Amino acid sequence: MLPGPRASTAGLSNAASKADNPGMLTRRARLLFTVGMIVAFSTLTLWAAKDFVLPRAENANTYACKDVHAAEKVTAAVDLYNTSPKDNIFITPYNQEGILPVFLVITNDGDQSITVNNMRAQLVTAGRAKMDSLTTDDIFRRVAHISGSTTPPPRVGPIPLSGNKNKKAQKQYEEILAANFMAAAVEPHTTKSGFLFFDISDVKQSLAGAHIYLTGVRDAGGNELMYFEVPVTPPNAAGMIENNSLEETILASNDTGRL
């Protein structure tokens, strides 16, 4: 019965000897470093290979959140893209930056074109807080964490960047350009779409009951149409899901220290 304890003691001694072996520790550290580099490189490669693709827009009348102008035969609709899986289309986690991406769809079922090149979009909460949609440069400065610089080129768009940020920033800038609602007009019997981005980092309450107001839409004669008032969430039970999603966006922003 005595050999058992001696064998156990010997095993512990051997284990301690191995643990004290600096060569073994060095090899283990090298292995862990190599594995870590492979994982990091693979992640970066996959990120770099991902390209933004604008979602296919349906007729605006098919969306839950919409405002229909029956007389002009024009409908504006919105759809939130702030939670998974919908926000997986982006390479940038906008919700973590306190930015709310809203897919805007405008359908013109009339026989005359309407112009939207001077359209203004504003998010208004139930508490009357107002936020204009962000410009391309506003969005880019936020997601690229640029506070302003006089650094010489390289640069992305009009904004200068340091070299180590340039490649990632270029992808982000291209995504913003591709995503933004950029239509100048909506021709008869067509639909135009794109994203609006709103800074909700200072929004303390849920956005339930919020609306997006669109002004500056004009008919073929240059006359401004009545403003569009589009609810951010549908006024029914299904809206509860979207409201929770908005709260998750605000919480995600809060976790990154922006609230």
KEDREN-895102 format. One record per residue (C-alpha): residue in three letters; chain; x, y negated, z negated. Coordinates in steps of 0.2 Angstrom, whole numbers, plus 5000, padded with zeros to 4 digits. Example, Ala and Ser with C-alpha at 12.3 -4.5 7.8 and 13.67 -1.06 7.14 Angstrom:
// residues 2
{vofi ALA	lumtor A	east 5062	north 5022	up 4961}
{vofi SER	lumtor A	east 5068	north 5005	up 4964}
***
This chain:
// residues 259
{vofi MET	lumtor A	east 5000	north 5000	up 5000}
{vofi LEU	lumtor A	east 5015	north 4988	up 4997}
{vofi PRO	lumtor A	east 5021	north 4987	up 5016}
{vofi GLY	lumtor A	east 5005	north 4977	up 5020}
{vofi PRO	lumtor A	east 5009	north 4961	up 5010}
{vofi ARG	lumtor A	east 5027	north 4962	up 5016}
{vofi ALA	lumtor A	east 5021	north 4963	up 5034}
{vofi SER	lumtor A	east 5009	north 4949	up 5031}
{vofi THR	lumtor A	east 5023	north 4939	up 5023}
{vofi ALA	lumtor A	east 5035	north 4943	up 5038}
{vofi GLY	lumtor A	east 5021	north 4937	up 5050}
{vofi LEU	lumtor A	east 5019	north 4921	up 5042}
{vofi SER	lumtor A	east 5038	north 4918	up 5042}
{vofi ASN	lumtor A	east 5039	north 4922	up 5060}
{vofi ALA	lumtor A	east 5024	north 4910	up 5064}
{vofi ALA	lumtor A	east 5033	north 4896	up 5053}
{vofi SER	lumtor A	east 5049	north 4899	up 5063}
{vofi LYS	lumtor A	east 5040	north 4897	up 5080}
{vofi ALA	lumtor A	east 5032	north 4881	up 5074}
{vofi ASP	lumtor A	east 5048	north 4874	up 5069}
{vofi ASN	lumtor A	east 5056	north 4878	up 5086}
{vofi PRO	lumtor A	east 5058	north 4861	up 5094}
{vofi GLY	lumtor A	east 5060	north 4870	up 5111}
{vofi MET	lumtor A	east 5043	north 4877	up 5110}
{vofi LEU	lumtor A	east 5035	north 4861	up 5104}
{vofi THR	lumtor A	east 5044	north 4852	up 5119}
{vofi ARG	lumtor A	east 5037	north 4865	up 5132}
{vofi ARG	lumtor A	east 5020	north 4863	up 5124}
{vofi ALA	lumtor A	east 5020	north 4844	up 5125}
{vofi ARG	lumtor A	east 5026	north 4845	up 5143}
{vofi LEU	lumtor A	east 5012	north 4857	up 5147}
{vofi LEU	lumtor A	east 4999	north 4846	up 5139}
{vofi PHE	lumtor A	east 5006	north 4831	up 5148}
{vofi THR	lumtor A	east 5005	north 4839	up 5165}
{vofi VAL	lumtor A	east 4987	north 4845	up 5162}
{vofi GLY	lumtor A	east 4982	north 4828	up 5157}
{vofi MET	lumtor A	east 4990	north 4820	up 5172}
{vofi ILE	lumtor A	east 4982	north 4833	up 5184}
{vofi VAL	lumtor A	east 4965	north 4829	up 5176}
{vofi ALA	lumtor A	east 4967	north 4810	up 5177}
{vofi PHE	lumtor A	east 4973	north 4811	up 5195}
{vofi SER	lumtor A	east 4959	north 4822	up 5200}
{vofi THR	lumtor A	east 4946	north 4810	up 5192}
{vofi LEU	lumtor A	east 4955	north 4795	up 5201}
{vofi THR	lumtor A	east 4954	north 4804	up 5217}
{vofi LEU	lumtor A	east 4936	north 4808	up 5216}
{vofi TRP	lumtor A	east 4932	north 4790	up 5211}
{vofi ALA	lumtor A	east 4942	north 4784	up 5226}
{vofi ALA	lumtor A	east 4933	north 4795	up 5238}
{vofi LYS	lumtor A	east 4916	north 4790	up 5232}
{vofi ASP	lumtor A	east 4907	north 4777	up 5243}
{vofi PHE	lumtor A	east 4891	north 4768	up 5240}
{vofi VAL	lumtor A	east 4876	north 4772	up 5250}
{vofi LEU	lumtor A	east 4861	north 4761	up 5249}
{vofi PRO	lumtor A	east 4845	north 4770	up 5245}
{vofi ARG	lumtor A	east 4832	north 4773	up 5259}
{vofi ALA	lumtor A	east 4818	north 4761	up 5256}
{vofi GLU	lumtor A	east 4800	north 4765	up 5259}
{vofi ASN	lumtor A	east 4786	north 4753	up 5262}
{vofi ALA	lumtor A	east 4785	north 4742	up 5248}
{vofi ASN	lumtor A	east 4767	north 4746	up 5245}
{vofi THR	lumtor A	east 4772	north 4764	up 5240}
{vofi TYR	lumtor A	east 4781	north 4757	up 5224}
{vofi ALA	lumtor A	east 4773	north 4756	up 5207}
{vofi CYS	lumtor A	east 4780	north 4739	up 5203}
{vofi LYS	lumtor A	east 4775	north 4727	up 5217}
{vofi ASP	lumtor A	east 4766	north 4711	up 5221}
{vofi VAL	lumtor A	east 4755	north 4711	up 5237}
{vofi HIS	lumtor A	east 4751	north 4696	up 5247}
{vofi ALA	lumtor A	east 4736	north 4702	up 5257}
{vofi ALA	lumtor A	east 4733	north 4686	up 5267}
{vofi GLU	lumtor A	east 4751	north 4686	up 5273}
{vofi LYS	lumtor A	east 4752	north 4705	up 5274}
{vofi VAL	lumtor A	east 4769	north 4704	up 5264}
{vofi THR	lumtor A	east 4773	north 4715	up 5249}
{vofi ALA	lumtor A	east 4788	north 4714	up 5237}
{vofi ALA	lumtor A	east 4792	north 4728	up 5226}
{vofi VAL	lumtor A	east 4806	north 4732	up 5213}
{vofi ASP	lumtor A	east 4814	north 4748	up 5207}
{vofi LEU	lumtor A	east 4826	north 4749	up 5192}
{vofi TYR	lumtor A	east 4843	north 4758	up 5194}
{vofi ASN	lumtor A	east 4850	north 4757	up 5177}
{vofi THR	lumtor A	east 4850	north 4775	up 5171}
{vofi SER	lumtor A	east 4855	north 4792	up 5177}
{vofi PRO	lumtor A	east 4853	north 4800	up 5189}
{vofi LYS	lumtor A	east 4848	north 4785	up 5199}
{vofi ASP	lumtor A	east 4863	north 4774	up 5194}
{vofi ASN	lumtor A	east 4875	north 4788	up 5200}
{vofi ILE	lumtor A	east 4874	north 4780	up 5217}
{vofi PHE	lumtor A	east 4886	north 4767	up 5210}
{vofi ILE	lumtor A	east 4905	north 4768	up 5207}
{vofi THR	lumtor A	east 4903	north 4755	up 5194}
{vofi PRO	lumtor A	east 4893	north 4758	up 5177}
{vofi TYR	lumtor A	east 4884	north 4741	up 5178}
{vofi ASN	lumtor A	east 4874	north 4745	up 5163}
{vofi GLN	lumtor A	east 4889	north 4746	up 5152}
{vofi GLU	lumtor A	east 4894	north 4728	up 5158}
{vofi GLY	lumtor A	east 4877	north 4721	up 5153}
{vofi ILE	lumtor A	east 4871	north 4720	up 5171}
{vofi LEU	lumtor A	east 4854	north 4727	up 5177}
{vofi PRO	lumtor A	east 4853	north 4733	up 5195}
{vofi VAL	lumtor A	east 4836	north 4731	up 5203}
{vofi PHE	lumtor A	east 4832	north 4738	up 5220}
{vofi LEU	lumtor A	east 4821	north 4725	up 5229}
{vofi VAL	lumtor A	east 4810	north 4730	up 5244}
{vofi ILE	lumtor A	east 4801	north 4718	up 5255}
{vofi THR	lumtor A	east 4789	north 4724	up 5268}
{vofi ASN	lumtor A	east 4781	north 4713	up 5281}
{vofi ASP	lumtor A	east 4766	north 4721	up 5289}
{vofi GLY	lumtor A	east 4761	north 4705	up 5298}
{vofi ASP	lumtor A	east 4764	north 4700	up 5316}
{vofi GLN	lumtor A	east 4776	north 4685	up 5312}
{vofi SER	lumtor A	east 4793	north 4685	up 5304}
{vofi ILE	lumtor A	east 4796	north 4678	up 5287}
{vofi THR	lumtor A	east 4813	north 4671	up 5281}
{vofi VAL	lumtor A	east 4821	north 4675	up 5265}
{vofi ASN	lumtor A	east 4838	north 4668	up 5267}
{vofi ASN	lumtor A	east 4834	north 4654	up 5254}
{vofi MET	lumtor A	east 4825	north 4665	up 5243}
{vofi ARG	lumtor A	east 4828	north 4664	up 5224}
{vofi ALA	lumtor A	east 4826	north 4678	up 5212}
{vofi GLN	lumtor A	east 4823	north 4676	up 5194}
{vofi LEU	lumtor A	east 4820	north 4688	up 5180}
{vofi VAL	lumtor A	east 4808	north 4681	up 5166}
{vofi THR	lumtor A	east 4806	north 4691	up 5150}
{vofi ALA	lumtor A	east 4790	north 4692	up 5140}
{vofi GLY	lumtor A	east 4798	north 4680	up 5128}
{vofi ARG	lumtor A	east 4801	north 4668	up 5142}
{vofi ALA	lumtor A	east 4820	north 4670	up 5144}
{vofi LYS	lumtor A	east 4825	north 4667	up 5161}
{vofi MET	lumtor A	east 4840	north 4674	up 5171}
{vofi ASP	lumtor A	east 4844	north 4670	up 5189}
{vofi SER	lumtor A	east 4851	north 4684	up 5200}
{vofi LEU	lumtor A	east 4870	north 4685	up 5200}
{vofi THR	lumtor A	east 4880	north 4680	up 5215}
{vofi THR	lumtor A	east 4893	north 4692	up 5222}
{vofi ASP	lumtor A	east 4907	north 4683	up 5214}
{vofi ASP	lumtor A	east 4898	north 4683	up 5197}
{vofi ILE	lumtor A	east 4895	north 4702	up 5198}
{vofi PHE	lumtor A	east 4913	north 4705	up 5203}
{vofi ARG	lumtor A	east 4921	north 4694	up 5190}
{vofi ARG	lumtor A	east 4911	north 4704	up 5176}
{vofi VAL	lumtor A	east 4914	north 4721	up 5182}
{vofi ALA	lumtor A	east 4933	north 4718	up 5186}
{vofi HIS	lumtor A	east 4935	north 4709	up 5170}
{vofi ILE	lumtor A	east 4942	north 4693	up 5178}
{vofi SER	lumtor A	east 4940	north 4677	up 5168}
{vofi GLY	lumtor A	east 4948	north 4666	up 5181}
{vofi SER	lumtor A	east 4965	north 4665	up 5188}
{vofi THR	lumtor A	east 4977	north 4655	up 5199}
{vofi THR	lumtor A	east 4987	north 4671	up 5203}
{vofi PRO	lumtor A	east 4993	north 4671	up 5222}
{vofi PRO	lumtor A	east 4987	north 4686	up 5233}
{vofi PRO	lumtor A	east 4984	north 4700	up 5234}
{vofi ARG	lumtor A	east 4966	north 4696	up 5232}
{vofi VAL	lumtor A	east 4948	north 4703	up 5234}
{vofi GLY	lumtor A	east 4937	north 4692	up 5243}
{vofi PRO	lumtor A	east 4940	north 4674	up 5236}
{vofi ILE	lumtor A	east 4946	north 4681	up 5219}
{vofi PRO	lumtor A	east 4965	north 4684	up 5216}
{vofi LEU	lumtor A	east 4970	north 4700	up 5208}
{vofi SER	lumtor A	east 4986	north 4708	up 5201}
{vofi GLY	lumtor A	east 4992	north 4722	up 5211}
{vofi ASN	lumtor A	east 4988	north 4736	up 5199}
{vofi LYS	lumtor A	east 4970	north 4731	up 5199}
{vofi ASN	lumtor A	east 4968	north 4728	up 5218}
{vofi LYS	lumtor A	east 4963	north 4746	up 5224}
{vofi LYS	lumtor A	east 4950	north 4749	up 5212}
{vofi ALA	lumtor A	east 4944	north 4731	up 5213}
{vofi GLN	lumtor A	east 4943	north 4732	up 5232}
{vofi LYS	lumtor A	east 4931	north 4747	up 5230}
{vofi GLN	lumtor A	east 4920	north 4738	up 5218}
{vofi TYR	lumtor A	east 4919	north 4722	up 5228}
{vofi GLU	lumtor A	east 4915	north 4732	up 5244}
{vofi GLU	lumtor A	east 4901	north 4741	up 5234}
{vofi ILE	lumtor A	east 4894	north 4724	up 5228}
{vofi LEU	lumtor A	east 4894	north 4718	up 5246}
{vofi ALA	lumtor A	east 4885	north 4733	up 5252}
{vofi ALA	lumtor A	east 4872	north 4734	up 5238}
{vofi ASN	lumtor A	east 4867	north 4716	up 5238}
{vofi PHE	lumtor A	east 4851	north 4710	up 5246}
{vofi MET	lumtor A	east 4857	north 4701	up 5260}
{vofi ALA	lumtor A	east 4843	north 4700	up 5273}
{vofi ALA	lumtor A	east 4840	north 4683	up 5281}
{vofi ALA	lumtor A	east 4823	north 4688	up 5288}
{vofi VAL	lumtor A	east 4810	north 4702	up 5288}
{vofi GLU	lumtor A	east 4803	north 4705	up 5305}
{vofi PRO	lumtor A	east 4785	north 4710	up 5309}
{vofi HIS	lumtor A	east 4781	north 4728	up 5303}
{vofi THR	lumtor A	east 4798	north 4731	up 5295}
{vofi THR	lumtor A	east 4805	north 4733	up 5278}
{vofi LYS	lumtor A	east 4821	north 4725	up 5271}
{vofi SER	lumtor A	east 4830	north 4731	up 5255}
{vofi GLY	lumtor A	east 4845	north 4728	up 5244}
{vofi PHE	lumtor A	east 4850	north 4726	up 5226}
{vofi LEU	lumtor A	east 4847	north 4711	up 5214}
{vofi PHE	lumtor A	east 4859	north 4710	up 5199}
{vofi PHE	lumtor A	east 4854	north 4702	up 5182}
{vofi ASP	lumtor A	east 4865	north 4698	up 5167}
{vofi ILE	lumtor A	east 4855	north 4705	up 5152}
{vofi SER	lumtor A	east 4870	north 4705	up 5140}
{vofi ASP	lumtor A	east 4861	north 4691	up 5130}
{vofi VAL	lumtor A	east 4844	north 4699	up 5130}
{vofi LYS	lumtor A	east 4840	north 4704	up 5112}
{vofi GLN	lumtor A	east 4823	north 4712	up 5115}
{vofi SER	lumtor A	east 4816	north 4725	up 5126}
{vofi LEU	lumtor A	east 4812	north 4719	up 5143}
{vofi ALA	lumtor A	east 4794	north 4727	up 5143}
{vofi GLY	lumtor A	east 4782	north 4714	up 5151}
{vofi ALA	lumtor A	east 4796	north 4706	up 5161}
{vofi HIS	lumtor A	east 4793	north 4700	up 5179}
{vofi ILE	lumtor A	east 4804	north 4696	up 5193}
{vofi TYR	lumtor A	east 4799	north 4680	up 5202}
{vofi LEU	lumtor A	east 4803	north 4677	up 5220}
{vofi THR	lumtor A	east 4802	north 4660	up 5228}
{vofi GLY	lumtor A	east 4808	north 4652	up 5244}
{vofi VAL	lumtor A	east 4800	north 4665	up 5256}
{vofi ARG	lumtor A	east 4794	north 4656	up 5271}
{vofi ASP	lumtor A	east 4783	north 4661	up 5286}
{vofi ALA	lumtor A	east 4787	north 4658	up 5304}
{vofi GLY	lumtor A	east 4781	north 4640	up 5303}
{vofi GLY	lumtor A	east 4793	north 4636	up 5289}
{vofi ASN	lumtor A	east 4779	north 4635	up 5276}
{vofi GLU	lumtor A	east 4783	north 4643	up 5259}
{vofi LEU	lumtor A	east 4773	north 4657	up 5253}
{vofi MET	lumtor A	east 4765	north 4658	up 5236}
{vofi TYR	lumtor A	east 4778	north 4665	up 5224}
{vofi PHE	lumtor A	east 4779	north 4684	up 5221}
{vofi GLU	lumtor A	east 4777	north 4690	up 5203}
{vofi VAL	lumtor A	east 4783	north 4708	up 5202}
{vofi PRO	lumtor A	east 4782	north 4717	up 5186}
{vofi VAL	lumtor A	east 4799	north 4725	up 5181}
{vofi THR	lumtor A	east 4789	north 4740	up 5174}
{vofi PRO	lumtor A	east 4773	north 4747	up 5179}
{vofi PRO	lumtor A	east 4758	north 4743	up 5169}
{vofi ASN	lumtor A	east 4753	north 4761	up 5164}
{vofi ALA	lumtor A	east 4759	north 4775	up 5154}
{vofi ALA	lumtor A	east 4773	north 4779	up 5166}
{vofi GLY	lumtor A	east 4780	north 4762	up 5162}
{vofi MET	lumtor A	east 4785	north 4768	up 5144}
{vofi ILE	lumtor A	east 4799	north 4779	up 5152}
{vofi GLU	lumtor A	east 4806	north 4763	up 5161}
{vofi ASN	lumtor A	east 4805	north 4753	up 5146}
{vofi ASN	lumtor A	east 4815	north 4766	up 5136}
{vofi SER	lumtor A	east 4828	north 4765	up 5151}
{vofi LEU	lumtor A	east 4829	north 4746	up 5149}
{vofi GLU	lumtor A	east 4832	north 4748	up 5130}
{vofi GLU	lumtor A	east 4846	north 4761	up 5134}
{vofi THR	lumtor A	east 4854	north 4748	up 5146}
{vofi ILE	lumtor A	east 4854	north 4735	up 5132}
{vofi LEU	lumtor A	east 4861	north 4747	up 5120}
{vofi ALA	lumtor A	east 4874	north 4753	up 5132}
{vofi SER	lumtor A	east 4879	north 4734	up 5134}
{vofi ASN	lumtor A	east 4879	north 4732	up 5115}
{vofi ASP	lumtor A	east 4891	north 4747	up 5113}
{vofi THR	lumtor A	east 4904	north 4738	up 5124}
{vofi GLY	lumtor A	east 4903	north 4723	up 5113}
{vofi ARG	lumtor A	east 4894	north 4712	up 5125}
{vofi LEU	lumtor A	east 4878	north 4708	up 5114}
***
